[in-house]
Amino acid sequence: MTRVPTVQQNSILDQPRAVWALAFAAVIAFMGIGLIGPILPTVTVQLGATPTQTSLLFTSYLAITGLGMFFTSWVSSRIGYRTTLMLGLAVIVVASALAGCATSIEALIAFRALWGLGNALFISTALASIISAANGSAGSAIIIYEAALGLGIAMGPLAGGLLGTIGWQAPFFGTAVLMLIAFGSILFFLPRSGSRPEHASVGAPFRALAVPSILTLAVAAFLYNIGFFVLMSYTPYPLGFTSLGIGMVFTGWGLGVALTSVFGAPMLTRRISPRRVLWAMLALFAAALAVTGLEVGNTPALVAMVVVGGLIIGVINTVLTECVMEASDLPRAVASSSYSGVRFLGGAIAPPVAAALAAAWTPTVPFLFGAGGVLLAAVLVLAAGRVLERTEEPFHESPAQEAEAISLGE
């Protein structure tokens, strides 16, 4: 069957102001993921923590983000997308400011958990909102979202590295200021909708996992995120750079993510089915993680493999998200909440396990652990041909998705 391209030329940049306001806010929100990477070694020393304890700064954030996402569709269906987005950003502002005031690793972990709650309210709702508000195909909207993710995680380490030269607290205060700006962009540029989304039950995202295609992709994303966050959370330690040096390396990584999100994924999916692209890129990422582990003592090779990993991740993120949005007739907010919740829980597991494996064995083992998770994701996608058959078809709107788009008032 011939695949109809999901990305239409001349449609990506022709978007309403609301889409660009959401994309800008998403860039700022995603900066929070990579912001603390460059300062992890400094926090470990200055707060008298162990690497396993500082890895919990990722885990508390990602675990609460993942669990919270299961309930965001229910919240947004009650108070509306715009209010949910603004509430999420407001929580992040408060949490990041409190994190900057923390005097112990335990308090810092707790404030990162609160940050994760705000993140859950924003990220899942932003994806559904961008897709519904954008001109052109859903594929174009997903590219905008994933490009925002790439730019955010590229700028996050750079901001963390630069501000980290002042003190480990500075990146948190800087995030609070940027989130206030993002809050203002939503307040002034995202119009109030004349109607609300159709009410979703609190159990809808959990029931969505009964849909075989959603469950398959969610589990694949869970396994993939193990490798993703092994690379992000553990690599700063064997690099041995200053906070600025680590920030520069992961800026290159994030730029790779953004570049292939916008250009690489559409180019590949025009020629090859998304499912085939997905399992091939997952297998390639698993191989890259294994090589990273084997070369962990070779600093130039380690830096190069981090950047290569970013180039592969950009394709995976875009194609995986597009597949989820096309995999069922569920409202996008429900599908996004379900898939994203499982996905982020995978990320929550990776940092402390990676730190524990390195302490018990060698610095190579965490990367092999991540490679194993990603390889299992590739095998799952490869084996699930019939389950993921719908993702091979041209994008179409279900009645529930059409109603959801209308509810945004665009």
C-alpha positions in Angstrom: 0.0 0.0 0.0 1.4 3.4 -0.9 1.8 5.7 2.0 0.4 9.2 1.6 2.9 11.7 3.1 1.8 13.1 6.4 3.9 16.2 6.0 2.6 18.6 3.4 4.9 21.2 2.0 4.2 24.9 2.8 2.0 24.0 5.7 4.4 23.9 8.6 5.1 27.6 8.9 1.6 28.7 7.9 0.1 28.5 11.4 -2.1 30.6 13.6 -0.6 32.6 16.5 -2.0 30.1 19.0 0.2 27.3 17.6 3.4 29.4 17.8 2.5 30.5 21.4 2.1 26.9 22.3 5.3 25.9 20.6 7.2 28.7 22.4 5.8 27.6 25.7 6.7 24.0 24.9 10.3 24.9 24.2 10.6 26.6 27.6 8.9 23.6 29.3 11.1 21.1 27.6 14.2 23.0 28.8 13.4 21.7 32.2 14.2 18.1 31.2 17.9 18.8 30.3 18.5 21.8 32.5 19.9 19.9 35.5 22.1 17.5 33.6 25.2 19.9 33.6 24.8 20.7 37.3 24.4 17.1 38.6 28.1 16.7 39.5 28.1 20.1 41.3 24.9 19.3 43.2 26.4 16.0 44.2 29.4 17.8 45.8 27.8 20.9 47.2 24.8 19.1 48.8 26.8 16.2 50.0 24.7 13.7 47.9 25.6 10.5 46.1 25.1 10.0 42.4 22.2 7.8 43.1 20.5 10.5 45.2 21.0 13.2 42.5 19.7 10.8 39.9 16.4 11.0 41.8 16.1 14.6 40.6 15.2 13.0 37.2 13.2 10.1 38.8 10.9 12.2 41.0 10.3 14.6 38.1 9.6 11.9 35.5 7.6 9.6 37.8 5.2 12.4 38.8 5.0 13.6 35.2 4.1 10.1 34.1 1.5 9.4 36.8 0.0 12.9 36.4 -0.4 12.5 32.6 -3.0 9.7 33.2 -5.3 12.4 34.6 -4.6 15.4 32.4 -7.3 14.6 29.9 -9.8 14.4 32.8 -8.6 17.8 34.1 -8.6 19.5 30.7 -12.1 18.3 29.9 -13.3 20.0 33.1 -11.5 23.3 33.0 -10.5 23.6 29.4 -7.2 23.3 27.5 -6.1 26.9 28.0 -6.6 26.9 31.8 -4.9 23.5 32.1 -1.9 24.8 30.2 -1.6 27.9 32.3 -2.1 25.9 35.6 0.7 23.6 34.6 3.1 26.5 33.8 2.2 28.3 37.1 3.0 25.1 39.0 6.4 24.9 37.2 7.2 28.5 38.1 6.6 27.9 41.8 8.4 24.5 41.9 11.5 25.8 40.0 11.7 28.9 42.3 11.4 26.6 45.4 14.1 24.3 44.0 16.5 27.2 43.8 15.9 27.8 47.5 16.5 24.2 48.5 19.2 23.5 51.2 19.1 19.7 51.0 19.0 17.0 48.4 15.7 15.7 49.9 14.0 19.1 49.4 15.4 19.4 45.9 14.0 16.0 45.0 10.6 17.0 46.4 10.4 20.3 44.5 11.4 18.4 41.3 8.4 16.1 41.9 6.1 19.2 42.1 7.8 20.4 38.9 6.8 17.1 37.3 3.1 17.7 38.2 3.1 21.0 36.4 5.0 19.4 33.5 2.3 16.7 33.2 -0.5 19.3 33.0 1.3 21.2 30.3 3.0 18.7 28.0 0.2 16.2 27.4 -2.3 19.1 26.8 0.1 21.0 24.6 0.5 18.1 22.2 -3.3 17.7 21.8 -3.8 21.4 21.5 -1.1 22.0 18.8 -2.4 19.1 16.7 -6.0 20.4 17.0 -5.1 24.1 16.4 -2.6 23.7 13.6 -3.2 24.2 9.9 -2.3 21.3 7.6 -1.8 17.7 8.5 -1.4 16.2 12.0 2.1 15.2 10.9 3.0 18.8 10.4 1.7 19.7 13.9 3.6 16.8 15.4 6.8 18.0 13.7 6.3 21.5 15.3 5.8 19.8 18.7 8.8 17.6 18.4 11.0 20.4 17.1 10.0 22.4 20.2 11.1 19.4 22.2 14.4 19.3 20.4 15.0 23.0 20.8 14.0 22.9 24.4 16.3 20.0 25.4 19.1 21.7 23.3 18.7 25.0 25.1 18.1 23.4 28.5 21.7 22.0 28.9 23.2 25.2 27.5 21.2 27.4 30.0 22.0 25.0 32.8 25.7 25.0 31.9 25.9 28.8 31.6 23.9 29.6 34.7 25.6 26.8 36.6 28.9 28.7 36.4 27.2 31.2 38.8 25.9 28.5 41.1 23.8 25.4 41.0 20.7 27.4 42.1 20.8 29.8 39.2 19.4 27.4 36.5 16.3 26.9 38.7 15.7 30.6 39.2 16.3 31.2 35.5 13.7 28.6 34.6 11.1 30.3 36.9 11.6 33.5 34.9 11.4 31.8 31.5 8.2 29.9 32.6 6.6 33.2 33.5 7.3 34.4 30.0 5.8 31.2 28.6 2.7 31.7 30.9 2.3 35.2 29.3 2.5 33.8 25.8 -0.4 31.5 26.5 -2.3 34.2 28.3 -2.1 36.7 25.5 -2.0 34.6 22.3 -4.0 31.5 23.0 -7.7 32.5 22.5 -10.4 31.5 25.0 -12.5 28.8 23.5 -16.2 29.2 23.3 -16.8 25.6 24.4 -15.1 22.9 26.4 -13.8 19.6 25.3 -16.2 16.7 25.7 -15.9 15.4 29.3 -13.4 12.5 29.6 -13.8 10.1 32.5 -10.9 9.8 34.9 -10.4 6.2 33.8 -10.3 6.9 30.0 -6.5 6.9 29.7 -6.3 3.6 31.6 -9.0 2.1 29.4 -7.1 3.4 26.3 -4.3 0.9 27.2 -6.8 -1.9 26.3 -6.5 -0.7 22.6 -3.7 -3.1 21.3 -2.0 -0.4 19.2 -1.9 2.1 22.0 -0.6 -0.5 24.5 2.0 -1.7 22.1 3.3 1.8 21.4 3.2 2.8 25.0 5.3 -0.2 26.1 7.7 0.4 23.2 8.0 4.1 24.4 8.5 2.9 28.0 11.5 0.7 26.9 12.9 3.4 24.6 12.8 6.0 27.3 15.0 3.8 29.5 17.8 4.3 26.9 16.9 8.0 26.4 17.3 8.8 30.0 20.3 6.6 30.6 22.0 8.8 28.0 20.8 12.0 29.4 21.1 11.4 33.2 24.2 9.2 33.4 26.6 10.5 30.7 27.5 13.8 32.6 29.5 11.7 35.1 31.9 9.8 32.7 32.3 13.0 30.6 34.1 14.6 33.6 33.6 18.1 32.2 32.6 21.3 34.0 28.9 22.3 34.0 29.5 24.5 31.0 31.3 21.7 29.1 28.5 19.2 29.8 26.0 21.8 28.7 27.8 22.4 25.4 27.9 18.6 24.7 24.2 18.2 25.3 23.4 21.3 23.3 24.8 19.5 20.3 22.7 16.5 21.3 19.5 18.6 21.5 20.2 20.3 18.2 20.6 16.9 16.6 17.2 16.0 18.0 15.6 19.2 16.6 17.3 18.8 13.2 16.1 15.2 12.5 12.7 15.9 14.0 12.0 18.5 11.4 13.9 17.2 8.4 14.9 13.6 9.0 11.7 12.0 10.1 9.5 13.5 7.3 12.1 12.5 4.7 12.2 8.9 5.8 8.4 8.5 6.3 7.8 9.7 2.7 9.8 6.7 1.4 9.3 4.1 4.1 6.4 3.1 6.3 6.5 4.7 9.8 6.6 1.3 11.5 9.6 0.3 9.6 11.4 3.6 10.2 10.6 3.2 13.9 11.9 -0.3 14.5 15.0 0.4 12.3 15.8 3.6 14.3 15.2 1.9 17.6 17.7 -0.9 16.6 20.2 1.8 15.5 19.8 3.7 18.8 20.4 0.4 20.7 23.6 -0.1 18.8 24.7 3.5 19.4 24.1 3.1 23.2 26.2 -0.1 23.2 29.0 1.6 21.4 28.8 4.5 23.8 29.2 2.1 26.7 32.2 0.3 25.1 33.9 3.7 24.5 32.9 5.3 27.8 36.6 5.9 28.7 37.3 7.6 25.4 36.1 11.2 25.9 36.1 12.3 22.2 34.2 9.1 21.2 31.8 9.6 24.1 31.0 13.2 23.0 30.6 12.0 19.4 28.2 9.2 20.4 26.1 11.6 22.5 25.5 13.8 19.4 24.9 10.7 17.2 22.3 9.6 19.7 20.5 12.9 19.4 20.3 12.6 15.6 18.6 9.2 16.0 16.4 10.2 18.9 14.9 13.1 16.8 13.6 10.6 14.2 12.2 8.2 16.9 10.4 10.9 18.8 8.6 12.3 15.8 7.6 9.0 14.2 6.6 7.4 17.5 4.4 10.3 18.4 2.8 10.4 15.0 2.1 6.7 15.2 0.3 7.1 18.5 -1.9 9.9 17.2 -2.9 7.8 14.2 -3.2 4.5 16.1 -6.8 4.8 17.2 -10.0 6.9 17.0 -9.6 8.0 20.6 -9.6 11.7 21.4 -6.1 13.0 21.1 -5.9 14.2 24.7 -6.8 10.7 25.9 -4.4 9.0 23.6 -1.6 11.4 24.5 -2.3 11.1 28.3 -2.2 7.3 28.1 0.9 7.0 26.0 2.8 9.8 27.6 2.1 8.5 31.1 3.6 5.1 30.4 6.5 6.6 28.4 7.7 8.9 31.2 7.5 6.1 33.8 10.2 4.3 31.7 12.3 7.5 32.0 11.8 7.5 35.8 13.3 4.1 36.2 16.4 4.7 34.2 18.5 7.3 36.2 18.7 5.5 39.6 19.2 2.1 38.0 22.0 3.5 35.8 23.7 5.0 38.8 23.4 1.8 40.8 24.7 -0.3 38.0 27.7 1.9 37.6 28.5 1.8 41.3 28.1 -2.0 41.4 29.9 -2.8 38.2 31.5 -0.4 35.7 30.6 2.8 33.8 29.9 0.6 30.7 27.0 -1.4 32.2 24.4 1.5 32.4 24.7 2.0 28.7 24.3 -1.7 28.0 21.2 -1.6 30.2 19.8 1.2 28.2 20.7 -0.5 24.9 18.9 -3.6 26.1 15.7 -1.7 26.8 15.7 0.0 23.4 16.5 -3.2 21.6 13.4 -4.8 23.2 11.3 -1.8 22.0 12.6 -2.4 18.4 11.7 -6.1 18.6 8.2 -5.3 19.9 7.5 -2.8 17.1 8.9 -5.2 14.5 6.8 -8.1 15.8 3.6 -6.0 16.1 2.9 -5.7 12.3 -0.9 -6.4 12.3 -1.5 -4.5 15.6 0.1 -1.4 14.2 -1.5 -1.7 10.7 -3.5 1.5 11.1 -0.3 3.6 11.5 0.5 2.7 7.9 -2.6 4.5 6.6 -3.0 8.2 5.7 -4.1 10.3 8.7 -7.8 10.8 9.1 -10.0 12.5 11.7 -12.4 10.4 13.8 -15.7 12.0 15.0 -14.2 12.3 18.5 -11.1 14.0 17.2 -13.1 16.4 15.0 -15.2 17.4 18.0 -12.1 17.9 20.0 -10.7 20.2 17.3 -13.9 22.2 17.2 -13.8 22.6 21.0 -10.6 24.6 20.8 -12.4 27.3 18.9 -9.9 27.5 16.1 
